């Protein structure tokens, strides 16, 4: 069966994004169904798989990361309003295998990719 995981890298400080809140949604038509929420651990990773086994299904998903709250907690002075408040990654899952979605982020930019 497949598995979905994520982690955050804080590119401003050059370290894992420990303590960043996130929420995973499945998109069903116009609705968003919350599947999981949590906080990254000391390695910047979700504490376990976000989806696995029978919960891993083909479809459209969103991961929402609370970027501004994280950087404020790190002591970074952000403008009001912050340039990046939440980062929403929308992606599709279609294959029955491990999919890893990392977020590399600073207060003013981010990147992601499909990992394995």
Biopython code that builds the backbone (N, CA, C, O; Angstrom):
import numpy as np
from Bio.PDB.StructureBuilder import StructureBuilder

atoms = [
    (1, "UNK", "N", (0.826, -1.196, 0.000)),
    (1, "UNK", "CA", (0.000, 0.000, 0.000)),
    (1, "UNK", "C", (0.863, 1.250, 0.000)),
    (1, "UNK", "O", (2.056, 1.197, 0.300)),
    (2, "UNK", "N", (0.255, 2.357, -0.335)),
    (2, "UNK", "CA", (0.966, 3.622, -0.407)),
    (2, "UNK", "C", (1.088, 4.306, 0.934)),
    (2, "UNK", "O", (0.487, 3.903, 1.930)),
    (3, "UNK", "N", (1.897, 5.369, 0.924)),
    (3, "UNK", "CA", (2.118, 6.148, 2.134)),
    (3, "UNK", "C", (2.448, 7.577, 1.726)),
    (3, "UNK", "O", (3.156, 7.800, 0.745)),
    (4, "UNK", "N", (1.932, 8.546, 2.482)),
    (4, "UNK", "CA", (2.219, 9.958, 2.264)),
    (4, "UNK", "C", (2.934, 10.503, 3.495)),
    (4, "UNK", "O", (2.497, 10.280, 4.624)),
    (5, "UNK", "N", (4.042, 11.222, 3.272)),
    (5, "UNK", "CA", (4.774, 11.850, 4.367)),
    (5, "UNK", "C", (5.198, 13.256, 3.953)),
    (5, "UNK", "O", (5.136, 13.617, 2.778)),
    (6, "UNK", "N", (5.633, 14.049, 4.944)),
    (6, "UNK", "CA", (6.083, 15.414, 4.675)),
    (6, "UNK", "C", (7.148, 15.816, 5.677)),
    (6, "UNK", "O", (7.266, 15.237, 6.758)),
    (7, "UNK", "N", (7.919, 16.820, 5.293)),
    (7, "UNK", "CA", (8.828, 17.465, 6.241)),
    (7, "UNK", "C", (9.069, 18.896, 5.790)),
    (7, "UNK", "O", (8.814, 19.254, 4.640)),
    (8, "UNK", "N", (9.568, 19.713, 6.726)),
    (8, "UNK", "CA", (9.794, 21.139, 6.486)),
    (8, "UNK", "C", (11.252, 21.462, 6.768)),
    (8, "UNK", "O", (11.815, 21.042, 7.778)),
    (9, "UNK", "N", (11.856, 22.223, 5.848)),
    (9, "UNK", "CA", (13.203, 22.746, 6.033)),
    (9, "UNK", "C", (13.126, 24.264, 6.084)),
    (9, "UNK", "O", (12.598, 24.897, 5.170)),
    (10, "UNK", "N", (13.650, 24.839, 7.145)),
    (10, "UNK", "CA", (13.694, 26.281, 7.362)),
    (10, "UNK", "C", (14.952, 26.800, 6.666)),
    (10, "UNK", "O", (16.052, 26.670, 7.203)),
    (11, "UNK", "N", (14.801, 27.386, 5.475)),
    (11, "UNK", "CA", (15.962, 27.832, 4.710)),
    (11, "UNK", "C", (16.531, 29.152, 5.229)),
    (11, "UNK", "O", (17.652, 29.513, 4.871)),
    (12, "UNK", "N", (15.798, 29.871, 6.052)),
    (12, "UNK", "CA", (16.328, 31.097, 6.659)),
    (12, "UNK", "C", (17.419, 30.764, 7.665)),
    (12, "UNK", "O", (18.460, 31.419, 7.703)),
    (13, "UNK", "N", (17.174, 29.747, 8.475)),
    (13, "UNK", "CA", (18.110, 29.386, 9.530)),
    (13, "UNK", "C", (18.964, 28.165, 9.183)),
    (13, "UNK", "O", (19.878, 27.815, 9.930)),
    (14, "UNK", "N", (18.671, 27.519, 8.059)),
    (14, "UNK", "CA", (19.444, 26.357, 7.652)),
    (14, "UNK", "C", (19.283, 25.169, 8.565)),
    (14, "UNK", "O", (20.261, 24.514, 8.926)),
    (15, "UNK", "N", (18.022, 24.884, 8.948)),
    (15, "UNK", "CA", (17.760, 23.783, 9.876)),
    (15, "UNK", "C", (16.356, 23.223, 9.622)),
    (15, "UNK", "O", (15.568, 23.818, 8.886)),
    (16, "UNK", "N", (16.053, 22.083, 10.233)),
    (16, "UNK", "CA", (14.695, 21.540, 10.109)),
    (16, "UNK", "C", (13.673, 22.516, 10.676)),
    (16, "UNK", "O", (13.954, 23.233, 11.636)),
    (17, "UNK", "N", (12.496, 22.540, 10.083)),
    (17, "UNK", "CA", (11.399, 23.400, 10.534)),
    (17, "UNK", "C", (10.623, 22.735, 11.653)),
    (17, "UNK", "O", (9.470, 22.347, 11.463)),
    (18, "UNK", "N", (11.239, 22.601, 12.815)),
    (18, "UNK", "CA", (10.613, 21.942, 13.971)),
    (18, "UNK", "C", (9.527, 22.829, 14.567)),
    (18, "UNK", "O", (9.736, 24.024, 14.774)),
    (19, "UNK", "N", (8.372, 22.239, 14.842)),
    (19, "UNK", "CA", (7.282, 22.960, 15.488)),
    (19, "UNK", "C", (6.345, 23.683, 14.541)),
    (19, "UNK", "O", (5.569, 24.530, 14.983)),
    (20, "UNK", "N", (6.392, 23.378, 13.249)),
    (20, "UNK", "CA", (5.461, 24.017, 12.311)),
    (20, "UNK", "C", (4.159, 23.229, 12.256)),
    (20, "UNK", "O", (4.165, 22.015, 12.048)),
    (21, "UNK", "N", (3.049, 23.927, 12.444)),
    (21, "UNK", "CA", (1.720, 23.307, 12.375)),
    (21, "UNK", "C", (1.339, 23.077, 10.911)),
    (21, "UNK", "O", (1.687, 23.869, 10.035)),
    (22, "UNK", "N", (0.622, 21.987, 10.662)),
    (22, "UNK", "CA", (0.154, 21.664, 9.314)),
    (22, "UNK", "C", (-1.190, 20.954, 9.398)),
    (22, "UNK", "O", (-1.550, 20.380, 10.426)),
    (23, "UNK", "N", (-1.921, 21.009, 8.289)),
    (23, "UNK", "CA", (-3.201, 20.309, 8.163)),
    (23, "UNK", "C", (-3.250, 19.671, 6.787)),
    (23, "UNK", "O", (-2.862, 20.286, 5.794)),
    (24, "UNK", "N", (-3.729, 18.434, 6.730)),
    (24, "UNK", "CA", (-3.919, 17.720, 5.464)),
    (24, "UNK", "C", (-5.404, 17.626, 5.163)),
    (24, "UNK", "O", (-6.198, 17.225, 6.014)),
    (25, "UNK", "N", (-5.777, 18.002, 3.932)),
    (25, "UNK", "CA", (-7.151, 17.911, 3.461)),
    (25, "UNK", "C", (-7.222, 17.039, 2.216)),
    (25, "UNK", "O", (-6.287, 17.007, 1.415)),
    (26, "UNK", "N", (-8.330, 16.337, 2.061)),
    (26, "UNK", "CA", (-8.667, 15.674, 0.798)),
    (26, "UNK", "C", (-9.694, 16.565, 0.122)),
    (26, "UNK", "O", (-10.642, 17.020, 0.761)),
    (27, "UNK", "N", (-9.510, 16.815, -1.164)),
    (27, "UNK", "CA", (-10.448, 17.630, -1.921)),
    (27, "UNK", "C", (-11.480, 16.715, -2.552)),
    (27, "UNK", "O", (-11.142, 15.785, -3.284)),
    (28, "UNK", "N", (-12.738, 16.988, -2.261)),
    (28, "UNK", "CA", (-13.850, 16.201, -2.791)),
    (28, "UNK", "C", (-14.813, 17.174, -3.462)),
    (28, "UNK", "O", (-15.677, 17.755, -2.806)),
    (29, "UNK", "N", (-14.660, 17.348, -4.768)),
    (29, "UNK", "CA", (-15.462, 18.361, -5.459)),
    (29, "UNK", "C", (-15.044, 19.731, -4.968)),
    (29, "UNK", "O", (-13.864, 20.077, -5.022)),
    (30, "UNK", "N", (-15.992, 20.512, -4.491)),
    (30, "UNK", "CA", (-15.696, 21.837, -3.950)),
    (30, "UNK", "C", (-15.412, 21.807, -2.451)),
    (30, "UNK", "O", (-15.103, 22.844, -1.863)),
    (31, "UNK", "N", (-15.509, 20.651, -1.834)),
    (31, "UNK", "CA", (-15.328, 20.538, -0.379)),
    (31, "UNK", "C", (-13.905, 20.118, -0.032)),
    (31, "UNK", "O", (-13.236, 19.425, -0.799)),
    (32, "UNK", "N", (-13.457, 20.559, 1.151)),
    (32, "UNK", "CA", (-12.191, 20.114, 1.726)),
    (32, "UNK", "C", (-12.519, 19.316, 2.980)),
    (32, "UNK", "O", (-13.216, 19.801, 3.872)),
    (33, "UNK", "N", (-12.015, 18.098, 3.040)),
    (33, "UNK", "CA", (-12.251, 17.228, 4.185)),
    (33, "UNK", "C", (-10.937, 17.089, 4.952)),
    (33, "UNK", "O", (-9.943, 16.600, 4.415)),
    (34, "UNK", "N", (-10.944, 17.527, 6.219)),
    (34, "UNK", "CA", (-9.733, 17.443, 7.028)),
    (34, "UNK", "C", (-9.444, 15.985, 7.371)),
    (34, "UNK", "O", (-10.306, 15.274, 7.886)),
    (35, "UNK", "N", (-8.211, 15.550, 7.075)),
    (35, "UNK", "CA", (-7.805, 14.180, 7.351)),
    (35, "UNK", "C", (-6.818, 14.078, 8.510)),
    (35, "UNK", "O", (-6.823, 13.100, 9.257)),
    (36, "UNK", "N", (-5.980, 15.090, 8.650)),
    (36, "UNK", "CA", (-4.951, 15.041, 9.688)),
    (36, "UNK", "C", (-4.460, 16.447, 9.973)),
    (36, "UNK", "O", (-4.525, 17.333, 9.120)),
    (37, "UNK", "N", (-3.971, 16.631, 11.180)),
    (37, "UNK", "CA", (-3.297, 17.880, 11.530)),
    (37, "UNK", "C", (-2.264, 17.551, 12.580)),
    (37, "UNK", "O", (-2.375, 16.560, 13.302)),
    (38, "UNK", "N", (-1.257, 18.399, 12.652)),
    (38, "UNK", "CA", (-0.211, 18.135, 13.620)),
    (38, "UNK", "C", (0.871, 19.184, 13.572)),
    (38, "UNK", "O", (0.686, 20.281, 13.044)),
    (39, "UNK", "N", (2.006, 18.821, 14.137)),
    (39, "UNK", "CA", (3.152, 19.708, 14.234)),
    (39, "UNK", "C", (4.404, 18.899, 13.919)),
    (39, "UNK", "O", (4.536, 17.749, 14.340)),
    (40, "UNK", "N", (5.311, 19.507, 13.181)),
    (40, "UNK", "CA", (6.536, 18.806, 12.829)),
    (40, "UNK", "C", (7.406, 18.579, 14.070)),
    (40, "UNK", "O", (7.405, 19.381, 15.004)),
    (41, "UNK", "N", (8.139, 17.482, 14.055)),
    (41, "UNK", "CA", (9.001, 17.124, 15.190)),
    (41, "UNK", "C", (10.357, 17.824, 15.072)),
    (41, "UNK", "O", (10.534, 18.687, 14.212)),
    (42, "UNK", "N", (11.309, 17.460, 15.926)),
    (42, "UNK", "CA", (12.615, 18.121, 15.954)),
    (42, "UNK", "C", (13.398, 17.971, 14.651)),
    (42, "UNK", "O", (14.311, 18.754, 14.387)),
    (43, "UNK", "N", (13.054, 16.978, 13.838)),
    (43, "UNK", "CA", (13.684, 16.809, 12.521)),
    (43, "UNK", "C", (12.905, 17.513, 11.420)),
    (43, "UNK", "O", (13.249, 17.394, 10.244)),
    (44, "UNK", "N", (11.849, 18.251, 11.794)),
    (44, "UNK", "CA", (11.030, 18.951, 10.817)),
    (44, "UNK", "C", (10.062, 18.037, 10.085)),
    (44, "UNK", "O", (9.479, 18.442, 9.079)),
    (45, "UNK", "N", (9.880, 16.834, 10.561)),
    (45, "UNK", "CA", (9.026, 15.844, 9.895)),
    (45, "UNK", "C", (7.694, 15.684, 10.630)),
    (45, "UNK", "O", (7.605, 15.866, 11.844)),
    (46, "UNK", "N", (6.673, 15.340, 9.864)),
    (46, "UNK", "CA", (5.425, 14.922, 10.504)),
    (46, "UNK", "C", (5.765, 13.700, 11.345)),
    (46, "UNK", "O", (6.572, 12.872, 10.923)),
    (47, "UNK", "N", (5.166, 13.570, 12.527)),
    (47, "UNK", "CA", (5.553, 12.486, 13.422)),
    (47, "UNK", "C", (5.287, 11.079, 12.899)),
    (47, "UNK", "O", (5.766, 10.110, 13.490)),
    (48, "UNK", "N", (4.555, 10.944, 11.832)),
    (48, "UNK", "CA", (4.300, 9.644, 11.217)),
    (48, "UNK", "C", (3.696, 9.859, 9.850)),
    (48, "UNK", "O", (3.515, 11.001, 9.428)),
    (49, "UNK", "N", (3.380, 8.779, 9.145)),
    (49, "UNK", "CA", (2.747, 8.939, 7.833)),
    (49, "UNK", "C", (1.418, 9.695, 7.949)),
    (49, "UNK", "O", (0.653, 9.482, 8.890)),
    (50, "UNK", "N", (1.158, 10.565, 6.994)),
    (50, "UNK", "CA", (-0.112, 11.295, 6.962)),
    (50, "UNK", "C", (-1.222, 10.424, 6.399)),
    (50, "UNK", "O", (-2.377, 10.526, 6.813)),
    (51, "UNK", "N", (-0.868, 9.581, 5.464)),
    (51, "UNK", "CA", (-1.786, 8.587, 4.893)),
    (51, "UNK", "C", (-1.015, 7.292, 4.720)),
    (51, "UNK", "O", (0.166, 7.302, 4.373)),
    (52, "UNK", "N", (-1.680, 6.191, 4.962)),
    (52, "UNK", "CA", (-1.083, 4.890, 4.682)),
    (52, "UNK", "C", (-2.165, 3.832, 4.672)),
    (52, "UNK", "O", (-3.290, 4.080, 5.107)),
    (53, "UNK", "N", (-1.833, 2.672, 4.184)),
    (53, "UNK", "CA", (-2.784, 1.569, 4.141)),
    (53, "UNK", "C", (-4.030, 1.923, 3.358)),
    (53, "UNK", "O", (-3.947, 2.488, 2.268)),
    (54, "UNK", "N", (-5.189, 1.590, 3.912)),
    (54, "UNK", "CA", (-6.459, 1.870, 3.238)),
    (54, "UNK", "C", (-6.765, 3.363, 3.154)),
    (54, "UNK", "O", (-7.579, 3.779, 2.330)),
    (55, "UNK", "N", (-6.123, 4.173, 3.994)),
    (55, "UNK", "CA", (-6.325, 5.619, 3.951)),
    (55, "UNK", "C", (-5.652, 6.286, 2.773)),
    (55, "UNK", "O", (-5.993, 7.417, 2.425)),
    (56, "UNK", "N", (-4.692, 5.602, 2.146)),
    (56, "UNK", "CA", (-4.006, 6.141, 0.977)),
    (56, "UNK", "C", (-4.856, 5.857, -0.251)),
    (56, "UNK", "O", (-4.948, 4.715, -0.700)),
    (57, "UNK", "N", (-5.472, 6.894, -0.789)),
    (57, "UNK", "CA", (-6.355, 6.756, -1.945)),
    (57, "UNK", "C", (-5.976, 7.766, -3.017)),
    (57, "UNK", "O", (-5.536, 8.874, -2.709)),
    (58, "UNK", "N", (-6.146, 7.381, -4.267)),
    (58, "UNK", "CA", (-5.917, 8.317, -5.364)),
    (58, "UNK", "C", (-6.878, 9.490, -5.210)),
    (58, "UNK", "O", (-8.026, 9.315, -4.803)),
    (59, "UNK", "N", (-6.402, 10.677, -5.536)),
    (59, "UNK", "CA", (-7.267, 11.845, -5.453)),
    (59, "UNK", "C", (-6.461, 13.113, -5.313)),
    (59, "UNK", "O", (-5.239, 13.116, -5.463)),
    (60, "UNK", "N", (-7.163, 14.189, -5.025)),
    (60, "UNK", "CA", (-6.567, 15.509, -4.867)),
    (60, "UNK", "C", (-6.494, 15.859, -3.384)),
    (60, "UNK", "O", (-7.423, 15.594, -2.621)),
    (61, "UNK", "N", (-5.371, 16.460, -2.991)),
    (61, "UNK", "CA", (-5.115, 16.769, -1.587)),
    (61, "UNK", "C", (-4.518, 18.166, -1.444)),
    (61, "UNK", "O", (-4.037, 18.756, -2.411)),
    (62, "UNK", "N", (-4.561, 18.681, -0.219)),
    (62, "UNK", "CA", (-3.878, 19.916, 0.124)),
    (62, "UNK", "C", (-3.191, 19.750, 1.469)),
    (62, "UNK", "O", (-3.761, 19.205, 2.415)),
    (63, "UNK", "N", (-1.966, 20.226, 1.533)),
    (63, "UNK", "CA", (-1.247, 20.362, 2.794)),
    (63, "UNK", "C", (-1.122, 21.854, 3.057)),
    (63, "UNK", "O", (-0.636, 22.597, 2.205)),
    (64, "UNK", "N", (-1.558, 22.297, 4.233)),
    (64, "UNK", "CA", (-1.516, 23.716, 4.597)),
    (64, "UNK", "C", (-0.564, 23.864, 5.777)),
    (64, "UNK", "O", (-0.759, 23.250, 6.826)),
    (65, "UNK", "N", (0.467, 24.687, 5.595)),
    (65, "UNK", "CA", (1.495, 24.910, 6.611)),
    (65, "UNK", "C", (1.346, 26.312, 7.191)),
    (65, "UNK", "O", (1.142, 27.270, 6.445)),
    (66, "UNK", "N", (1.446, 26.442, 8.507)),
    (66, "UNK", "CA", (1.322, 27.722, 9.204)),
    (66, "UNK", "C", (2.702, 28.390, 9.286)),
    (66, "UNK", "O", (3.380, 28.331, 10.312)),
    (67, "UNK", "N", (3.090, 29.016, 8.192)),
    (67, "UNK", "CA", (4.440, 29.547, 8.035)),
    (67, "UNK", "C", (4.693, 30.778, 8.911)),
    (67, "UNK", "O", (5.696, 30.820, 9.624)),
    (68, "UNK", "N", (3.815, 31.773, 8.873)),
    (68, "UNK", "CA", (4.043, 32.999, 9.643)),
    (68, "UNK", "C", (4.109, 32.709, 11.141)),
    (68, "UNK", "O", (4.978, 33.240, 11.833)),
    (69, "UNK", "N", (3.220, 31.887, 11.642)),
    (69, "UNK", "CA", (3.228, 31.548, 13.075)),
    (69, "UNK", "C", (4.541, 30.869, 13.456)),
    (69, "UNK", "O", (5.093, 31.128, 14.526)),
    (70, "UNK", "N", (5.036, 30.003, 12.581)),
    (70, "UNK", "CA", (6.312, 29.332, 12.835)),
    (70, "UNK", "C", (7.449, 30.354, 12.932)),
    (70, "UNK", "O", (8.208, 30.343, 13.901)),
    (71, "UNK", "N", (7.569, 31.241, 11.929)),
    (71, "UNK", "CA", (8.680, 32.194, 11.934)),
    (71, "UNK", "C", (8.573, 33.196, 13.085)),
    (71, "UNK", "O", (9.590, 33.596, 13.650)),
    (72, "UNK", "N", (7.363, 33.599, 13.433)),
    (72, "UNK", "CA", (7.219, 34.474, 14.606)),
    (72, "UNK", "C", (7.718, 33.770, 15.869)),
    (72, "UNK", "O", (8.388, 34.380, 16.703)),
    (73, "UNK", "N", (7.385, 32.483, 16.004)),
    (73, "UNK", "CA", (7.839, 31.713, 17.165)),
    (73, "UNK", "C", (9.365, 31.558, 17.174)),
    (73, "UNK", "O", (9.959, 31.326, 18.227)),
    (74, "UNK", "N", (9.996, 31.685, 16.006)),
    (74, "UNK", "CA", (11.460, 31.620, 15.910)),
    (74, "UNK", "C", (12.103, 32.980, 16.170)),
    (74, "UNK", "O", (13.328, 33.101, 16.132)),
    (75, "UNK", "N", (11.288, 34.004, 16.435)),
    (75, "UNK", "CA", (11.809, 35.330, 16.725)),
    (75, "UNK", "C", (12.059, 36.191, 15.496)),
    (75, "UNK", "O", (12.712, 37.231, 15.584)),
    (76, "UNK", "N", (11.540, 35.759, 14.347)),
    (76, "UNK", "CA", (11.718, 36.528, 13.114)),
    (76, "UNK", "C", (10.674, 37.647, 13.075)),
    (76, "UNK", "O", (9.479, 37.395, 13.231)),
    (77, "UNK", "N", (11.133, 38.881, 12.866)),
    (77, "UNK", "CA", (10.221, 40.017, 12.728)),
    (77, "UNK", "C", (9.623, 39.982, 11.320)),
    (77, "UNK", "O", (10.341, 40.084, 10.325)),
    (78, "UNK", "N", (8.316, 39.839, 11.255)),
    (78, "UNK", "CA", (7.614, 39.765, 9.975)),
    (78, "UNK", "C", (6.812, 41.037, 9.747)),
    (78, "UNK", "O", (6.370, 41.668, 10.707)),
    (79, "UNK", "N", (6.617, 41.423, 8.487)),
    (79, "UNK", "CA", (5.743, 42.569, 8.225)),
    (79, "UNK", "C", (4.303, 42.223, 8.581)),
    (79, "UNK", "O", (3.950, 41.053, 8.728)),
    (80, "UNK", "N", (3.487, 43.247, 8.715)),
    (80, "UNK", "CA", (2.066, 43.041, 9.002)),
    (80, "UNK", "C", (1.249, 43.650, 7.875)),
    (80, "UNK", "O", (1.209, 44.873, 7.747)),
    (81, "UNK", "N", (0.607, 42.849, 7.069)),
    (81, "UNK", "CA", (0.517, 41.387, 7.154)),
    (81, "UNK", "C", (1.780, 40.722, 6.601)),
    (81, "UNK", "O", (2.516, 41.322, 5.818)),
    (82, "UNK", "N", (2.023, 39.470, 7.021)),
    (82, "UNK", "CA", (3.202, 38.769, 6.517)),
    (82, "UNK", "C", (3.045, 38.446, 5.033)),
    (82, "UNK", "O", (1.933, 38.262, 4.539)),
    (83, "UNK", "N", (4.167, 38.381, 4.337)),
    (83, "UNK", "CA", (4.122, 38.009, 2.919)),
    (83, "UNK", "C", (3.563, 36.595, 2.760)),
    (83, "UNK", "O", (2.673, 36.365, 1.941)),
    (84, "UNK", "N", (4.083, 35.652, 3.543)),
    (84, "UNK", "CA", (3.552, 34.283, 3.565)),
    (84, "UNK", "C", (2.954, 34.032, 4.941)),
    (84, "UNK", "O", (3.669, 34.010, 5.943)),
    (85, "UNK", "N", (1.651, 33.844, 4.984)),
    (85, "UNK", "CA", (0.982, 33.503, 6.237)),
    (85, "UNK", "C", (0.849, 31.982, 6.305)),
    (85, "UNK", "O", (1.436, 31.326, 7.165)),
    (86, "UNK", "N", (0.072, 31.449, 5.388)),
    (86, "UNK", "CA", (-0.063, 29.998, 5.215)),
    (86, "UNK", "C", (0.471, 29.641, 3.834)),
    (86, "UNK", "O", (0.312, 30.401, 2.879)),
    (87, "UNK", "N", (1.101, 28.485, 3.742)),
    (87, "UNK", "CA", (1.489, 27.941, 2.441)),
    (87, "UNK", "C", (0.621, 26.719, 2.201)),
    (87, "UNK", "O", (0.618, 25.769, 2.984)),
    (88, "UNK", "N", (-0.120, 26.767, 1.094)),
    (88, "UNK", "CA", (-1.000, 25.654, 0.723)),
    (88, "UNK", "C", (-0.412, 24.949, -0.486)),
    (88, "UNK", "O", (-0.227, 25.559, -1.539)),
    (89, "UNK", "N", (-0.119, 23.662, -0.334)),
    (89, "UNK", "CA", (0.373, 22.846, -1.430)),
    (89, "UNK", "C", (-0.763, 21.953, -1.897)),
    (89, "UNK", "O", (-1.258, 21.119, -1.139)),
    (90, "UNK", "N", (-1.172, 22.128, -3.138)),
    (90, "UNK", "CA", (-2.225, 21.289, -3.727)),
    (90, "UNK", "C", (-1.553, 20.275, -4.642)),
    (90, "UNK", "O", (-0.722, 20.638, -5.475)),
    (91, "UNK", "N", (-1.910, 19.012, -4.487)),
    (91, "UNK", "CA", (-1.250, 17.959, -5.255)),
    (91, "UNK", "C", (-2.197, 16.778, -5.438)),
    (91, "UNK", "O", (-3.210, 16.658, -4.750)),
    (92, "UNK", "N", (-1.846, 15.924, -6.367)),
    (92, "UNK", "CA", (-2.638, 14.730, -6.636)),
    (92, "UNK", "C", (-1.855, 13.472, -6.344)),
    (92, "UNK", "O", (-0.644, 13.416, -6.557)),
    (93, "UNK", "N", (-2.546, 12.471, -5.857)),
    (93, "UNK", "CA", (-1.970, 11.148, -5.631)),
    (93, "UNK", "C", (-2.690, 10.163, -6.529)),
    (93, "UNK", "O", (-3.918, 10.081, -6.519)),
    (94, "UNK", "N", (-1.928, 9.423, -7.300)),
    (94, "UNK", "CA", (-2.552, 8.464, -8.183)),
    (94, "UNK", "C", (-1.928, 7.101, -8.139)),
    (94, "UNK", "O", (-2.515, 6.120, -8.596)),
    (95, "UNK", "N", (-0.722, 7.035, -7.582)),
    (95, "UNK", "CA", (0.004, 5.771, -7.577)),
    (95, "UNK", "C", (-0.001, 5.161, -6.190)),
    (95, "UNK", "O", (-0.076, 5.869, -5.185)),
    (96, "UNK", "N", (0.077, 3.872, -6.147)),
    (96, "UNK", "CA", (0.048, 3.135, -4.894)),
    (96, "UNK", "C", (1.478, 2.892, -4.407)),
    (96, "UNK", "O", (1.973, 1.766, -4.440)),
    (97, "UNK", "N", (2.140, 3.979, -3.949)),
    (97, "UNK", "CA", (3.484, 3.867, -3.407)),
    (97, "UNK", "C", (3.757, 5.062, -2.506)),
    (97, "UNK", "O", (2.880, 5.903, -2.306)),
    (98, "UNK", "N", (4.962, 5.142, -1.963)),
    (98, "UNK", "CA", (5.310, 6.225, -1.057)),
    (98, "UNK", "C", (5.458, 7.539, -1.823)),
    (98, "UNK", "O", (6.136, 7.605, -2.848)),
    (99, "UNK", "N", (4.819, 8.567, -1.310)),
    (99, "UNK", "CA", (4.937, 9.914, -1.857)),
    (99, "UNK", "C", (5.341, 10.829, -0.710)),
    (99, "UNK", "O", (4.678, 10.872, 0.326)),
    (100, "UNK", "N", (6.427, 11.555, -0.902)),
    (100, "UNK", "CA", (6.944, 12.464, 0.120)),
    (100, "UNK", "C", (6.836, 13.889, -0.405)),
    (100, "UNK", "O", (7.278, 14.172, -1.519)),
    (101, "UNK", "N", (6.249, 14.797, 0.390)),
    (101, "UNK", "CA", (6.040, 16.188, -0.031)),
    (101, "UNK", "C", (6.788, 17.103, 0.938)),
    (101, "UNK", "O", (6.256, 17.450, 1.993)),
    (102, "UNK", "N", (8.022, 17.499, 0.590)),
    (102, "UNK", "CA", (8.769, 18.409, 1.443)),
    (102, "UNK", "C", (8.429, 19.871, 1.152)),
    (102, "UNK", "O", (8.005, 20.218, 0.050)),
    (103, "UNK", "N", (8.625, 20.712, 2.159)),
    (103, "UNK", "CA", (8.469, 22.155, 2.015)),
    (103, "UNK", "C", (9.763, 22.805, 2.474)),
    (103, "UNK", "O", (10.170, 22.637, 3.624)),
    (104, "UNK", "N", (10.414, 23.546, 1.582)),
    (104, "UNK", "CA", (11.590, 24.345, 1.908)),
    (104, "UNK", "C", (11.102, 25.782, 1.943)),
    (104, "UNK", "O", (10.586, 26.282, 0.944)),
    (105, "UNK", "N", (11.259, 26.465, 3.095)),
    (105, "UNK", "CA", (10.545, 27.726, 3.268)),
    (105, "UNK", "C", (11.362, 28.774, 4.023)),
    (105, "UNK", "O", (12.171, 28.459, 4.896)),
    (106, "UNK", "N", (11.118, 30.033, 3.649)),
    (106, "UNK", "CA", (11.599, 31.211, 4.361)),
    (106, "UNK", "C", (10.395, 32.143, 4.494)),
    (106, "UNK", "O", (9.332, 31.824, 3.960)),
    (107, "UNK", "N", (10.514, 33.264, 5.172)),
    (107, "UNK", "CA", (9.357, 34.163, 5.279)),
    (107, "UNK", "C", (8.907, 34.765, 3.944)),
    (107, "UNK", "O", (7.803, 35.299, 3.848)),
    (108, "UNK", "N", (9.763, 34.680, 2.909)),
    (108, "UNK", "CA", (9.444, 35.345, 1.652)),
    (108, "UNK", "C", (9.463, 34.430, 0.432)),
    (108, "UNK", "O", (9.377, 34.915, -0.696)),
    (109, "UNK", "N", (9.571, 33.128, 0.633)),
    (109, "UNK", "CA", (9.548, 32.218, -0.504)),
    (109, "UNK", "C", (9.553, 30.773, -0.057)),
    (109, "UNK", "O", (9.911, 30.450, 1.076)),
    (110, "UNK", "N", (9.146, 29.909, -0.979)),
    (110, "UNK", "CA", (9.135, 28.479, -0.685)),
    (110, "UNK", "C", (9.264, 27.681, -1.968)),
    (110, "UNK", "O", (9.047, 28.197, -3.065)),
    (111, "UNK", "N", (9.618, 26.428, -1.815)),
    (111, "UNK", "CA", (9.642, 25.496, -2.929)),
    (111, "UNK", "C", (9.237, 24.129, -2.392)),
    (111, "UNK", "O", (9.328, 23.862, -1.194)),
    (112, "UNK", "N", (8.798, 23.285, -3.289)),
    (112, "UNK", "CA", (8.425, 21.923, -2.941)),
    (112, "UNK", "C", (8.713, 21.038, -4.137)),
    (112, "UNK", "O", (9.005, 21.532, -5.226)),
    (113, "UNK", "N", (8.633, 19.747, -3.940)),
    (113, "UNK", "CA", (8.828, 18.783, -5.017)),
    (113, "UNK", "C", (8.233, 17.462, -4.579)),
    (113, "UNK", "O", (7.907, 17.270, -3.408)),
    (114, "UNK", "N", (8.095, 16.554, -5.529)),
    (114, "UNK", "CA", (7.602, 15.210, -5.197)),
    (114, "UNK", "C", (8.781, 14.341, -4.884)),
    (114, "UNK", "O", (9.559, 13.990, -5.771)),
    (115, "UNK", "N", (8.921, 13.988, -3.628)),
    (115, "UNK", "CA", (9.965, 13.077, -3.208)),
    (115, "UNK", "C", (9.454, 11.654, -3.190)),
    (115, "UNK", "O", (8.298, 11.385, -3.516)),
    (116, "UNK", "N", (10.320, 10.761, -2.809)),
    (116, "UNK", "CA", (9.912, 9.347, -2.758)),
    (116, "UNK", "C", (10.207, 8.752, -1.395)),
    (116, "UNK", "O", (9.933, 7.574, -1.163)),
]
sb = StructureBuilder()
sb.init_structure("model")
sb.init_model(0)
sb.init_chain("A")
sb.init_seg("    ")
for serial, (resi, resn, name, xyz) in enumerate(atoms, 1):
    if name == "N":
        sb.init_residue(resn, " ", resi, " ")
    sb.init_atom(name, np.array(xyz, "f"), 0.0, 1.0, " ", f" {name:<3s}", serial, name[0])
structure = sb.get_structure()
